């Protein structure tokens, strides 16, 4: 299976989180959350491409949390 390209949005199958691929080396992907937050690493076999609805849901959740003052 071809690894996702940097910048692609994926769903982490172990946590359900949506992230953006920052880089990938040897099958290990460095993911960053939509908006902001701590990056995490996942094997490329543990992610799948995010749908448009999943990307929008993650972005909306971030914007809403920021507007409520839950994020810096």
Secondary structure per residue as TSV (DSSP state, phi and psi in degrees):
chain	resnum	aa	ss	phi	psi
A	1	X	-	360.0	135.7
A	2	X	-	-74.3	131.4
A	3	X	-	-68.7	151.4
A	4	X	-	-64.7	145.2
A	5	X	-	-75.8	151.9
A	6	X	T	-55.1	135.6
A	7	X	T	97.3	-13.9
A	8	X	-	-73.9	145.6
A	9	X	E	-92.6	133.3
A	10	X	E	-135.0	162.2
A	11	X	E	-108.5	127.0
A	12	X	E	-75.9	114.9
A	13	X	T	-70.7	-19.0
A	14	X	T	-84.0	-26.9
A	15	X	T	-120.0	-19.3
A	16	X	-	83.1	1.7
A	17	X	-	-74.8	147.5
A	18	X	E	-96.2	132.9
A	19	X	E	-140.3	167.7
A	20	X	E	-111.0	134.4
A	21	X	E	-72.3	118.8
A	22	X	E	-90.7	-38.9
A	23	X	E	-165.7	169.5
A	24	X	E	-152.3	134.1
A	25	X	E	-139.7	124.9
A	26	X	T	59.1	33.5
A	27	X	T	88.3	-6.1
A	28	X	E	-100.2	127.3
A	29	X	E	-105.2	138.6
A	30	X	E	-97.3	118.6
A	31	X	E	-110.9	143.7
A	32	X	E	-119.1	141.1
A	33	X	E	-70.0	159.5
A	34	X	S	-67.4	130.7
A	35	X	S	91.7	-94.3
A	36	X	S	-155.0	171.8
A	37	X	-	135.5	-177.5
A	38	X	-	-78.4	138.1
A	39	X	-	-74.8	161.4
A	40	X	E	-146.0	167.2
A	41	X	E	-117.7	142.8
A	42	X	E	-148.3	145.5
A	43	X	E	-68.2	143.6
A	44	X	G	-61.9	-21.1
A	45	X	G	-77.9	-8.6
A	46	X	G	-104.6	16.7
A	47	X	E	-133.5	159.8
A	48	X	E	-139.6	159.6
A	49	X	E	-60.8	139.9
A	50	X	-	-81.4	142.3
A	51	X	-	-77.9	166.2
A	52	X	H	-59.9	-41.3
A	53	X	H	-62.4	-40.3
A	54	X	H	-66.5	-39.8
A	55	X	H	-63.2	-45.3
A	56	X	H	-65.9	-39.7
A	57	X	H	-61.4	-44.0
A	58	X	H	-66.1	-41.9
A	59	X	H	-66.4	-40.2
A	60	X	H	-66.0	-41.6
A	61	X	H	-60.9	-40.6
A	62	X	H	-64.7	-48.3
A	63	X	H	-62.6	-41.2
A	64	X	H	-64.6	-43.8
A	65	X	H	-62.9	-40.5
A	66	X	H	-65.5	-39.5
A	67	X	H	-70.4	-25.3
A	68	X	T	-83.9	-3.8
A	69	X	T	82.9	14.8
A	70	X	-	-80.8	-14.7
A	71	X	-	-124.7	150.4
A	72	X	-	-69.5	360.0
